[in-house]
Amino acid sequence: MPYANLKVPADTLTPESKKRLIDADTGAFAGVYGERARATTLVLLEEVPDGGWGLGGNILTAEMLGRS
């Protein structure tokens, strides 16, 4: 079973954009493994809360990313 775990900043995606990401990843796996993989592809979208990201040892916040 193909599996993708996508981590995204919380509250940055609409239900429609989540669906598009899931469809795109599922389609990518089906493109590689064939259509038989579509029915068993698992895509997990995890929304990471503000301050739950780090880069280079620094905590990233929405404000630092220009989203506040």
C-alpha positions as CSV (number, residue, x, y, z in Angstrom):
1,M,0.0,0.0,0.0
2,P,1.5,3.3,-1.0
3,Y,1.5,5.8,1.8
4,A,2.2,9.6,2.0
5,N,2.3,11.6,5.2
6,L,2.1,15.4,4.4
7,K,2.7,17.9,7.2
8,V,1.3,21.4,6.6
9,P,1.0,24.5,8.8
10,A,-2.4,24.4,10.6
11,D,-5.2,26.5,9.2
12,T,-3.6,27.1,5.8
13,L,-5.6,24.7,3.7
14,T,-9.3,24.8,2.8
15,P,-11.2,21.5,2.5
16,E,-11.0,21.9,-1.3
17,S,-7.2,22.3,-1.3
18,K,-6.8,19.3,1.1
19,K,-8.8,17.3,-1.4
20,R,-6.6,18.5,-4.3
21,L,-3.4,17.5,-2.4
22,I,-4.8,14.1,-1.6
23,D,-5.9,13.6,-5.2
24,A,-2.6,14.7,-6.5
25,D,-0.6,12.4,-4.3
26,T,-2.9,9.5,-5.0
27,G,-2.5,10.2,-8.7
28,A,1.3,10.3,-8.5
29,F,1.4,6.9,-6.9
30,A,-1.0,5.5,-9.4
31,G,1.2,7.0,-12.2
32,V,4.2,5.1,-10.8
33,Y,2.6,1.8,-9.6
34,G,-0.3,1.7,-12.0
35,E,-4.0,2.2,-11.4
36,R,-4.2,-0.9,-9.2
37,A,-2.5,1.3,-6.5
38,R,-5.2,4.0,-6.5
39,A,-7.6,2.0,-4.3
40,T,-5.0,1.3,-1.6
41,T,-3.1,4.6,-1.5
42,L,-3.2,6.2,1.9
43,V,-2.6,9.9,2.2
44,L,-2.4,11.4,5.7
45,L,-2.5,15.2,6.0
46,E,-1.3,16.4,9.4
47,E,-1.8,20.0,10.4
48,V,1.1,21.2,12.5
49,P,0.2,24.0,15.0
50,D,1.9,27.3,15.0
51,G,5.3,27.1,16.7
52,G,5.4,23.3,15.9
53,W,8.0,23.8,13.1
54,G,11.7,24.2,13.3
55,L,14.4,25.0,10.8
56,G,18.1,25.2,11.6
57,G,17.3,24.9,15.3
58,N,14.9,27.8,15.2
59,I,11.2,27.6,15.9
60,L,9.1,28.9,13.0
61,T,5.9,30.8,13.7
62,A,3.2,32.2,11.4
63,E,4.5,35.6,12.1
64,M,8.0,34.6,11.0
65,L,6.6,33.1,7.8
66,G,4.6,36.2,7.1
67,R,1.2,34.7,7.7
68,S,0.0,36.7,10.7
